[in-house]
């Protein structure tokens, strides 16, 4: 009866409704709580109908001038973000009379004149005896989406706590373990995951908790497969096809212990949360729409943008930020795709100094004016060179390295199977922070390979291996005195391969050797320090020099396994930010 009477009433108000279309009724709704109609019902029942039935015209940027103010986001085929849902909700409310379907242009346009509506260039798109019609009627009449809050059971005293799992354990599982264990899983360890941007219901978090509890012996970490499977073998773990994921004395080691021993966690949030972007060794692209906007920054449509939308600063400027998980630590090329303006952008990670992005010259810009730029560290020509964990500064062709804030290393990918490598290194005085200067060679990645060089402020010459970033000295000798008249000059560290033997020399004098059983094959080399050092020259060695590093600047940074907040500051005149892209440097 209600729907029939609505149609009849619509016949009587067709002319009035047509007038309303040219002057949509403002909703005045600032947010979900203040809106006259239920946002959850709209998002669940109404929004999908609008995008399916209306999106071809009303979300098409090319037809925007024809569809007037009833315009939806995003464009067809693009991903739906929460910010688009909220914007569409406010826009749609302008064409609705809450509590009165017969006076709501949203409905009258959809049903058309034959069913008591008004003329619509797109035709009659909604039948009056369909579930879609009923959903819109119910929403306009004020029906709300039922929300039944999931409440996880309270843990017994001393038992593993879901709240601790939710805060400290599951984020690591989703960032690191889900690569193999998402959905299809391995054995009994199957994690529930969601696509980035989708809501992650609390009951799905609890399902993951129940899954791992089948692998836990409460109070006994070393008897729990959930702990021993990812634990490094040398720390008491068991064989794991995914490799060592937890090292002794690490933050994860401590959290896993506390969890199994029954440590309590903080209270739960009141709403579900979105899955955040995860950076793996396959790379990651974060679109402008994925960021949170601060200050005077808005999203806008821009021709040539990857997802059609960009972030633009208004008169006051502002910034955009997004939380991201780094699952695979390593060196990454990071570049911002943006349409340059008159002022430079700044980007970085919360808690660290931001980088200034240079304004690319016109000849480096794409057809629609977009270009890519990133923080400046090192490149070898156009190929990544850096695995930087400390401060790096290039001045007059000399690399100034400061490894006191953590290891600092850089790798030179070489296609040449060389017979050795050399570096000319000048250590700072110990009082100034000089410590060691090491030539890396035969490197597999930034943490595993071999080294030779100076330690103890330059007093000893050593050779050994790097294993997961840890130095293990295998051979050592007292460093020779500098050549006469060369005090303070860079010292030349060289490694030459003879079959399976690596011979280390200092200023041309052989001091140590290491039998490596023919395992010299990677051909990658670089330098590392834990103090202050200057690197004046790096090269690969054959019968003659075959590969020399040319120190240049370029957008490569090192990222640890962590939860980071990435931000881009957009000043007035800063142009349009389209996306941020991370790609592995190797």
HUHUUR-V994533 format. One record per residue. N is the residue number from 1. RES is the residue in one small letter. PSI is psi in degrees with one decimal (NA if undefined). NEAR is the number of other C-alpha atoms within 12 Angstrom. Layout:
# HUHUUR-V994533
n:N res:RES psi:PSI near:NEAR
n:N res:RES psi:PSI near:NEAR
This chain:
# HUHUUR-V994533
n:1 res:x psi:-41.0 near:7
n:2 res:x psi:-44.3 near:16
n:3 res:x psi:-37.1 near:28
n:4 res:x psi:-44.0 near:19
n:5 res:x psi:-31.6 near:18
n:6 res:x psi:-39.7 near:31
n:7 res:x psi:-43.4 near:33
n:8 res:x psi:-42.9 near:22
n:9 res:x psi:-33.4 near:23
n:10 res:x psi:-33.7 near:32
n:11 res:x psi:-32.9 near:25
n:12 res:x psi:-14.4 near:21
n:13 res:x psi:19.4 near:25
n:14 res:x psi:-47.3 near:30
n:15 res:x psi:-39.8 near:20
n:16 res:x psi:-38.5 near:22
n:17 res:x psi:-39.2 near:35
n:18 res:x psi:-36.4 near:27
n:19 res:x psi:-36.9 near:18
n:20 res:x psi:-32.2 near:24
n:21 res:x psi:-34.6 near:31
n:22 res:x psi:-18.6 near:17
n:23 res:x psi:79.0 near:17
n:24 res:x psi:145.7 near:27
n:25 res:x psi:121.3 near:26
n:26 res:x psi:137.6 near:22
n:27 res:x psi:-32.1 near:22
n:28 res:x psi:8.8 near:19
n:29 res:x psi:123.5 near:22
n:30 res:x psi:-33.1 near:18
n:31 res:x psi:-176.9 near:20
n:32 res:x psi:-42.6 near:23
n:33 res:x psi:-31.4 near:12
n:34 res:x psi:-12.4 near:13
n:35 res:x psi:145.7 near:27
n:36 res:x psi:-18.9 near:29
n:37 res:x psi:163.5 near:37
n:38 res:x psi:122.3 near:33
n:39 res:x psi:-40.2 near:35
n:40 res:x psi:-42.5 near:25
n:41 res:x psi:-43.5 near:27
n:42 res:x psi:-49.7 near:35
n:43 res:x psi:-36.8 near:32
n:44 res:x psi:-40.8 near:22
n:45 res:x psi:-33.3 near:28
n:46 res:x psi:-46.8 near:37
n:47 res:x psi:-44.7 near:35
n:48 res:x psi:-35.0 near:22
n:49 res:x psi:-42.3 near:25
n:50 res:x psi:-42.9 near:36
n:51 res:x psi:-30.7 near:29
n:52 res:x psi:-42.8 near:21
n:53 res:x psi:-33.1 near:25
n:54 res:x psi:-17.3 near:31
n:55 res:x psi:-31.5 near:30
n:56 res:x psi:-35.9 near:24
n:57 res:x psi:-49.2 near:29
n:58 res:x psi:-4.4 near:31
n:59 res:x psi:6.3 near:33
n:60 res:x psi:114.5 near:26
n:61 res:x psi:-30.4 near:26
n:62 res:x psi:-19.8 near:18
n:63 res:x psi:12.5 near:19
n:64 res:x psi:-39.4 near:20
n:65 res:x psi:-23.0 near:14
n:66 res:x psi:-25.8 near:17
n:67 res:x psi:-0.1 near:23
n:68 res:x psi:-141.2 near:20
n:69 res:x psi:-7.4 near:24
n:70 res:x psi:77.6 near:35
n:71 res:x psi:134.9 near:32
n:72 res:x psi:154.5 near:37
n:73 res:x psi:150.0 near:41
n:74 res:x psi:-175.4 near:34
n:75 res:x psi:153.7 near:30
n:76 res:x psi:135.1 near:24
n:77 res:x psi:-10.2 near:15
n:78 res:x psi:161.5 near:21
n:79 res:x psi:141.6 near:24
n:80 res:x psi:123.4 near:31
n:81 res:x psi:162.3 near:28
n:82 res:x psi:-36.5 near:26
n:83 res:x psi:-33.4 near:26
n:84 res:x psi:-41.3 near:29
n:85 res:x psi:-45.7 near:30
n:86 res:x psi:-40.9 near:27
n:87 res:x psi:-43.8 near:28
n:88 res:x psi:-39.9 near:32
n:89 res:x psi:-47.4 near:41
n:90 res:x psi:-36.5 near:36
n:91 res:x psi:-44.3 near:29
n:92 res:x psi:-34.9 near:43
n:93 res:x psi:-23.4 near:39
n:94 res:x psi:-16.8 near:31
n:95 res:x psi:22.3 near:37
n:96 res:x psi:139.3 near:38
n:97 res:x psi:100.0 near:31
n:98 res:x psi:130.9 near:30
n:99 res:x psi:-3.7 near:22
n:100 res:x psi:83.5 near:30
n:101 res:x psi:-33.0 near:39
n:102 res:x psi:-12.4 near:39
n:103 res:x psi:15.0 near:39
n:104 res:x psi:115.3 near:41
n:105 res:x psi:-32.1 near:41
n:106 res:x psi:-44.1 near:43
n:107 res:x psi:-43.2 near:48
n:108 res:x psi:-39.0 near:47
n:109 res:x psi:-39.2 near:36
n:110 res:x psi:-37.1 near:35
n:111 res:x psi:-23.4 near:39
n:112 res:x psi:168.6 near:29
n:113 res:x psi:-34.3 near:29
n:114 res:x psi:-25.4 near:23
n:115 res:x psi:17.3 near:32
n:116 res:x psi:10.0 near:35
n:117 res:x psi:-154.0 near:38
n:118 res:x psi:167.9 near:35
n:119 res:x psi:138.2 near:26
n:120 res:x psi:122.7 near:25
n:121 res:x psi:-26.8 near:17
n:122 res:x psi:-0.4 near:20
n:123 res:x psi:-179.6 near:21
n:124 res:x psi:113.3 near:24
n:125 res:x psi:-0.8 near:29
n:126 res:x psi:120.0 near:33
n:127 res:x psi:150.0 near:27
n:128 res:x psi:-6.9 near:27
n:129 res:x psi:33.3 near:16
n:130 res:x psi:155.7 near:15
n:131 res:x psi:-33.8 near:16
n:132 res:x psi:-43.5 near:27
n:133 res:x psi:-45.4 near:32
n:134 res:x psi:-36.3 near:26
n:135 res:x psi:-42.1 near:32
n:136 res:x psi:-41.8 near:47
n:137 res:x psi:-47.8 near:41
n:138 res:x psi:-40.4 near:28
n:139 res:x psi:-46.6 near:37
n:140 res:x psi:-32.8 near:37
n:141 res:x psi:3.7 near:27
n:142 res:x psi:10.4 near:24
n:143 res:x psi:141.6 near:23
n:144 res:x psi:152.3 near:24
n:145 res:x psi:123.8 near:19
n:146 res:x psi:131.9 near:12
n:147 res:x psi:114.4 near:14
n:148 res:x psi:105.9 near:10
n:149 res:x psi:128.9 near:14
n:150 res:x psi:130.7 near:18
n:151 res:x psi:109.8 near:20
n:152 res:x psi:145.8 near:21
n:153 res:x psi:148.3 near:14
n:154 res:x psi:133.1 near:16
n:155 res:x psi:146.7 near:23
n:156 res:x psi:154.9 near:14
n:157 res:x psi:127.0 near:13
n:158 res:x psi:-8.3 near:19
n:159 res:x psi:155.9 near:25
n:160 res:x psi:134.3 near:38
n:161 res:x psi:129.2 near:38
n:162 res:x psi:-36.7 near:38
n:163 res:x psi:-39.2 near:29
n:164 res:x psi:-42.1 near:30
n:165 res:x psi:-47.2 near:40
n:166 res:x psi:-38.8 near:36
n:167 res:x psi:-40.8 near:26
n:168 res:x psi:-29.2 near:31
n:169 res:x psi:-52.3 near:36
n:170 res:x psi:-38.3 near:33
n:171 res:x psi:-35.4 near:34
n:172 res:x psi:-40.8 near:31
n:173 res:x psi:-43.6 near:36
n:174 res:x psi:-31.7 near:39
n:175 res:x psi:-35.3 near:34
n:176 res:x psi:-48.7 near:33
n:177 res:x psi:-25.3 near:35
n:178 res:x psi:-19.4 near:28
n:179 res:x psi:-39.0 near:26
n:180 res:x psi:-32.8 near:23
n:181 res:x psi:10.0 near:25
n:182 res:x psi:124.3 near:24
n:183 res:x psi:-80.0 near:23
n:184 res:x psi:-33.5 near:15
n:185 res:x psi:179.9 near:19
n:186 res:x psi:113.7 near:19
n:187 res:x psi:-130.8 near:16
n:188 res:x psi:-1.6 near:19
n:189 res:x psi:85.4 near:28
n:190 res:x psi:118.0 near:28
n:191 res:x psi:141.5 near:33
n:192 res:x psi:128.2 near:32
n:193 res:x psi:166.5 near:35
n:194 res:x psi:152.3 near:22
n:195 res:x psi:149.1 near:21
n:196 res:x psi:133.9 near:29
n:197 res:x psi:-15.9 near:27
n:198 res:x psi:153.1 near:19
n:199 res:x psi:147.9 near:21
n:200 res:x psi:93.6 near:24
n:201 res:x psi:148.8 near:26
n:202 res:x psi:-34.3 near:27
n:203 res:x psi:-26.9 near:24
n:204 res:x psi:-35.7 near:26
n:205 res:x psi:-42.4 near:36
n:206 res:x psi:-31.7 near:31
n:207 res:x psi:-38.5 near:26
n:208 res:x psi:-38.1 near:34
n:209 res:x psi:-44.9 near:37
n:210 res:x psi:-35.0 near:27
n:211 res:x psi:-48.8 near:28
n:212 res:x psi:-24.7 near:37
n:213 res:x psi:-21.5 near:29
n:214 res:x psi:-11.7 near:20
n:215 res:x psi:15.5 near:26
n:216 res:x psi:136.0 near:30
n:217 res:x psi:103.1 near:24
n:218 res:x psi:132.0 near:30
n:219 res:x psi:-2.8 near:23
n:220 res:x psi:78.1 near:23
n:221 res:x psi:-45.0 near:29
n:222 res:x psi:-4.9 near:25
n:223 res:x psi:8.9 near:21
n:224 res:x psi:120.2 near:28
n:225 res:x psi:-28.4 near:27
n:226 res:x psi:-26.7 near:35
n:227 res:x psi:-46.0 near:43
n:228 res:x psi:-25.8 near:33
n:229 res:x psi:-49.4 near:32
n:230 res:x psi:-7.5 near:32
n:231 res:x psi:140.4 near:34
n:232 res:x psi:142.4 near:26
n:233 res:x psi:-41.0 near:20
n:234 res:x psi:-5.0 near:14
n:235 res:x psi:7.9 near:21
n:236 res:x psi:10.2 near:22
n:237 res:x psi:178.2 near:26
n:238 res:x psi:167.1 near:24
n:239 res:x psi:135.5 near:19
n:240 res:x psi:121.6 near:21
n:241 res:x psi:-25.1 near:17
n:242 res:x psi:0.6 near:19
n:243 res:x psi:-179.4 near:19
n:244 res:x psi:124.4 near:26
n:245 res:x psi:-18.5 near:33
n:246 res:x psi:122.1 near:35
n:247 res:x psi:146.1 near:25
n:248 res:x psi:141.7 near:23
n:249 res:x psi:7.2 near:14
n:250 res:x psi:169.4 near:16
n:251 res:x psi:-41.7 near:18
n:252 res:x psi:-38.2 near:29
n:253 res:x psi:-46.6 near:30
n:254 res:x psi:-43.2 near:21
n:255 res:x psi:-41.1 near:32
n:256 res:x psi:-41.3 near:43
n:257 res:x psi:-49.1 near:34
n:258 res:x psi:-40.7 near:27
n:259 res:x psi:-51.0 near:39
n:260 res:x psi:-26.6 near:37
n:261 res:x psi:0.8 near:28
n:262 res:x psi:20.5 near:27
n:263 res:x psi:138.2 near:28
n:264 res:x psi:150.9 near:26
n:265 res:x psi:176.3 near:23
n:266 res:x psi:167.2 near:14
n:267 res:x psi:155.1 near:17
n:268 res:x psi:152.7 near:23
n:269 res:x psi:161.1 near:16
n:270 res:x psi:-18.0 near:11
n:271 res:x psi:163.2 near:17
n:272 res:x psi:164.0 near:21
n:273 res:x psi:161.0 near:23
n:274 res:x psi:146.8 near:24
n:275 res:x psi:135.1 near:27
n:276 res:x psi:160.5 near:33
n:277 res:x psi:142.1 near:34
n:278 res:x psi:126.3 near:38
n:279 res:x psi:118.7 near:38
n:280 res:x psi:-179.8 near:30
n:281 res:x psi:3.9 near:24
n:282 res:x psi:-4.6 near:21
n:283 res:x psi:178.3 near:27
n:284 res:x psi:137.9 near:27
n:285 res:x psi:126.5 near:29
n:286 res:x psi:117.1 near:37
n:287 res:x psi:160.1 near:34
n:288 res:x psi:-35.1 near:40
n:289 res:x psi:-17.6 near:39
n:290 res:x psi:-11.7 near:37
n:291 res:x psi:158.0 near:36
n:292 res:x psi:141.8 near:29
n:293 res:x psi:138.0 near:28
n:294 res:x psi:146.7 near:24
n:295 res:x psi:-146.1 near:21
n:296 res:x psi:52.7 near:22
n:297 res:x psi:134.3 near:33
n:298 res:x psi:160.2 near:30
n:299 res:x psi:148.9 near:34
n:300 res:x psi:163.7 near:25
n:301 res:x psi:142.3 near:27
n:302 res:x psi:127.5 near:26
n:303 res:x psi:130.1 near:21
n:304 res:x psi:-11.5 near:23
n:305 res:x psi:148.4 near:28
n:306 res:x psi:-45.0 near:27
n:307 res:x psi:20.8 near:31
n:308 res:x psi:-20.4 near:31
n:309 res:x psi:146.9 near:35
n:310 res:x psi:165.2 near:36
n:311 res:x psi:130.6 near:45
n:312 res:x psi:137.0 near:39
n:313 res:x psi:142.8 near:31
n:314 res:x psi:-150.5 near:23
n:315 res:x psi:-31.7 near:16
n:316 res:x psi:-16.5 near:18
n:317 res:x psi:176.9 near:28
n:318 res:x psi:-154.6 near:28
n:319 res:x psi:164.2 near:34
n:320 res:x psi:148.3 near:42
n:321 res:x psi:157.6 near:34
n:322 res:x psi:141.0 near:33
n:323 res:x psi:137.7 near:26
n:324 res:x psi:146.9 near:35
n:325 res:x psi:134.1 near:31
n:326 res:x psi:109.0 near:33
n:327 res:x psi:-36.7 near:31
n:328 res:x psi:104.3 near:29
n:329 res:x psi:150.6 near:32
n:330 res:x psi:-172.5 near:37
n:331 res:x psi:129.5 near:39
n:332 res:x psi:141.6 near:40
n:333 res:x psi:125.4 near:40
n:334 res:x psi:125.9 near:38
n:335 res:x psi:139.8 near:37
n:336 res:x psi:128.5 near:45
n:337 res:x psi:119.7 near:39
n:338 res:x psi:159.4 near:44
n:339 res:x psi:107.9 near:41
n:340 res:x psi:145.0 near:34
n:341 res:x psi:-142.4 near:26
n:342 res:x psi:-10.0 near:17
n:343 res:x psi:145.2 near:22
n:344 res:x psi:154.5 near:29
n:345 res:x psi:160.8 near:41
n:346 res:x psi:139.6 near:35
n:347 res:x psi:164.0 near:36
n:348 res:x psi:-165.7 near:32
n:349 res:x psi:141.2 near:28
n:350 res:x psi:133.0 near:20
n:351 res:x psi:-5.6 near:11
n:352 res:x psi:160.5 near:14
n:353 res:x psi:135.2 near:14
n:354 res:x psi:158.4 near:19
n:355 res:x psi:147.6 near:28
n:356 res:x psi:127.7 near:24
n:357 res:x psi:125.6 near:33
n:358 res:x psi:152.0 near:29
n:359 res:x psi:111.9 near:30
n:360 res:x psi:143.7 near:26
n:361 res:x psi:163.0 near:17
n:362 res:x psi:-34.1 near:16
n:363 res:x psi:-4.6 near:11
n:364 res:x psi:7.3 near:19
n:365 res:x psi:153.3 near:19
n:366 res:x psi:-177.5 near:19
n:367 res:x psi:-42.4 near:13
n:368 res:x psi:12.9 near:19
n:369 res:x psi:1.0 near:26
n:370 res:x psi:153.1 near:31
n:371 res:x psi:170.1 near:32
n:372 res:x psi:139.5 near:33
n:373 res:x psi:158.7 near:38
n:374 res:x psi:-178.6 near:37
n:375 res:x psi:148.1 near:35
n:376 res:x psi:116.9 near:32
n:377 res:x psi:-114.0 near:39
n:378 res:x psi:149.9 near:42
n:379 res:x psi:152.7 near:33
n:380 res:x psi:104.9 near:29
n:381 res:x psi:-115.5 near:16
n:382 res:x psi:4.7 near:20
n:383 res:x psi:141.3 near:26
n:384 res:x psi:141.0 near:35
n:385 res:x psi:-19.6 near:41
n:386 res:x psi:140.3 near:48
n:387 res:x psi:78.1 near:42
n:388 res:x psi:122.8 near:42
n:389 res:x psi:8.2 near:32
n:390 res:x psi:-168.3 near:28
n:391 res:x psi:137.3 near:33
n:392 res:x psi:136.2 near:40
n:393 res:x psi:122.1 near:26
n:394 res:x psi:120.7 near:24
n:395 res:x psi:121.2 near:17
n:396 res:x psi:42.0 near:13
n:397 res:x psi:3.6 near:18
n:398 res:x psi:131.1 near:26
n:399 res:x psi:115.9 near:39
n:400 res:x psi:117.4 near:34
n:401 res:x psi:136.9 near:43
n:402 res:x psi:100.5 near:34
n:403 res:x psi:11.0 near:32
n:404 res:x psi:-19.6 near:23
n:405 res:x psi:21.1 near:17
n:406 res:x psi:167.2 near:23
n:407 res:x psi:144.6 near:33
n:408 res:x psi:122.7 near:38
n:409 res:x psi:155.3 near:48
n:410 res:x psi:147.1 near:47
n:411 res:x psi:146.8 near:43
n:412 res:x psi:101.1 near:42
n:413 res:x psi:122.6 near:36
n:414 res:x psi:130.7 near:32
n:415 res:x psi:-7.9 near:16
n:416 res:x psi:125.8 near:23
n:417 res:x psi:96.5 near:23
n:418 res:x psi:172.5 near:31
n:419 res:x psi:19.9 near:34
n:420 res:x psi:-174.5 near:47
n:421 res:x psi:157.6 near:50
n:422 res:x psi:157.0 near:46
n:423 res:x psi:143.4 near:43
n:424 res:x psi:114.2 near:33
n:425 res:x psi:133.9 near:41
n:426 res:x psi:118.5 near:38
n:427 res:x psi:143.6 near:41
n:428 res:x psi:160.2 near:32
n:429 res:x psi:149.7 near:19
n:430 res:x psi:-35.6 near:19
n:431 res:x psi:-27.2 near:11
n:432 res:x psi:-6.3 near:14
n:433 res:x psi:8.6 near:22
n:434 res:x psi:141.1 near:29
n:435 res:x psi:-74.9 near:33
n:436 res:x psi:161.3 near:41
n:437 res:x psi:112.8 near:50
n:438 res:x psi:136.3 near:56
n:439 res:x psi:121.0 near:50
n:440 res:x psi:140.7 near:49
n:441 res:x psi:161.6 near:54
n:442 res:x psi:45.6 near:43
n:443 res:x psi:136.3 near:36
n:444 res:x psi:-41.1 near:28
n:445 res:x psi:-163.7 near:33
n:446 res:x psi:-5.1 near:42
n:447 res:x psi:-12.3 near:33
n:448 res:x psi:127.1 near:25
n:449 res:x psi:-150.9 near:35
n:450 res:x psi:163.9 near:48
n:451 res:x psi:158.2 near:53
n:452 res:x psi:142.4 near:53
n:453 res:x psi:-162.8 near:54
n:454 res:x psi:138.4 near:50
n:455 res:x psi:-179.6 near:33
n:456 res:x psi:46.9 near:26
n:457 res:x psi:21.5 near:28
n:458 res:x psi:5.0 near:36
n:459 res:x psi:-21.4 near:24
n:460 res:x psi:147.6 near:26
n:461 res:x psi:125.9 near:41
n:462 res:x psi:161.9 near:41
n:463 res:x psi:142.9 near:43
n:464 res:x psi:-158.7 near:34
n:465 res:x psi:151.2 near:32
n:466 res:x psi:127.2 near:28
n:467 res:x psi:109.0 near:18
n:468 res:x psi:39.8 near:21
n:469 res:x psi:-3.4 near:27
n:470 res:x psi:133.2 near:19
n:471 res:x psi:135.6 near:28
n:472 res:x psi:104.9 near:20
n:473 res:x psi:126.2 near:25
n:474 res:x psi:-31.1 near:20
n:475 res:x psi:145.4 near:26
n:476 res:x psi:146.8 near:25
n:477 res:x psi:156.3 near:26
n:478 res:x psi:132.9 near:22
n:479 res:x psi:140.0 near:30
n:480 res:x psi:155.7 near:25
n:481 res:x psi:150.5 near:19
n:482 res:x psi:150.9 near:20
n:483 res:x psi:150.8 near:17
n:484 res:x psi:131.2 near:10
n:485 res:x psi:6.0 near:8
n:486 res:x psi:14.0 near:13
n:487 res:x psi:127.1 near:12
n:488 res:x psi:-11.3 near:18
n:489 res:x psi:161.7 near:20
n:490 res:x psi:144.6 near:27
n:491 res:x psi:140.7 near:38
n:492 res:x psi:118.6 near:39
n:493 res:x psi:126.6 near:48
n:494 res:x psi:142.2 near:45
n:495 res:x psi:129.7 near:48
n:496 res:x psi:141.9 near:40
n:497 res:x psi:134.1 near:33
n:498 res:x psi:96.4 near:23
n:499 res:x psi:-122.6 near:17
n:500 res:x psi:17.2 near:19
n:501 res:x psi:132.4 near:22
n:502 res:x psi:125.8 near:35
n:503 res:x psi:125.7 near:37
n:504 res:x psi:133.0 near:42
n:505 res:x psi:149.5 near:36
n:506 res:x psi:119.2 near:39
n:507 res:x psi:40.3 near:28
n:508 res:x psi:-1.3 near:21
n:509 res:x psi:116.3 near:23
n:510 res:x psi:132.8 near:26
n:511 res:x psi:-38.5 near:29
n:512 res:x psi:159.5 near:33
n:513 res:x psi:159.4 near:29
n:514 res:x psi:125.0 near:32
n:515 res:x psi:113.0 near:23
n:516 res:x psi:16.8 near:22
n:517 res:x psi:42.5 near:13
n:518 res:x psi:17.1 near:15
n:519 res:x psi:19.2 near:22
n:520 res:x psi:102.5 near:31
n:521 res:x psi:-13.6 near:28
n:522 res:x psi:-39.0 near:28
n:523 res:x psi:9.4 near:35
n:524 res:x psi:144.0 near:41
n:525 res:x psi:170.6 near:50
n:526 res:x psi:-158.3 near:52
n:527 res:x psi:160.3 near:52
n:528 res:x psi:148.9 near:53
n:529 res:x psi:155.4 near:47
n:530 res:x psi:10.8 near:35
n:531 res:x psi:-137.9 near:37
n:532 res:x psi:131.8 near:37
n:533 res:x psi:155.0 near:45
n:534 res:x psi:134.4 near:39
n:535 res:x psi:115.3 near:43
n:536 res:x psi:-19.9 near:31
n:537 res:x psi:139.2 near:29
n:538 res:x psi:136.1 near:43
n:539 res:x psi:154.7 near:41
n:540 res:x psi:153.5 near:39
n:541 res:x psi:131.9 near:29
n:542 res:x psi:-141.8 near:22
n:543 res:x psi:-23.9 near:15
n:544 res:x psi:171.6 near:15
n:545 res:x psi:125.8 near:18
n:546 res:x psi:-14.4 near:21
n:547 res:x psi:115.3 near:28
n:548 res:x psi:136.8 near:29
n:549 res:x psi:128.8 near:38
n:550 res:x psi:115.3 near:26
n:551 res:x psi:121.8 near:35
n:552 res:x psi:176.4 near:26
n:553 res:x psi:153.4 near:30
n:554 res:x psi:166.2 near:31
n:555 res:x psi:74.1 near:39
n:556 res:x psi:133.3 near:39
n:557 res:x psi:161.3 near:40
n:558 res:x psi:134.3 near:40
n:559 res:x psi:133.7 near:35
n:560 res:x psi:166.5 near:25
n:561 res:x psi:113.2 near:27
n:562 res:x psi:169.5 near:27
n:563 res:x psi:117.1 near:27
n:564 res:x psi:153.8 near:24
n:565 res:x psi:113.6 near:24
n:566 res:x psi:138.5 near:40
n:567 res:x psi:153.7 near:35
n:568 res:x psi:122.0 near:46
n:569 res:x psi:128.0 near:40
n:570 res:x psi:101.9 near:42
n:571 res:x psi:168.0 near:32
n:572 res:x psi:131.4 near:25
n:573 res:x psi:11.3 near:25
n:574 res:x psi:-1.4 near:32
n:575 res:x psi:-154.8 near:38
n:576 res:x psi:126.0 near:46
n:577 res:x psi:125.2 near:56
n:578 res:x psi:-47.5 near:41
n:579 res:x psi:165.9 near:39
n:580 res:x psi:129.5 near:41
n:581 res:x psi:132.1 near:30
n:582 res:x psi:128.0 near:38
n:583 res:x psi:141.6 near:29
n:584 res:x psi:143.9 near:31
n:585 res:x psi:-16.0 near:36
n:586 res:x psi:NA near:30
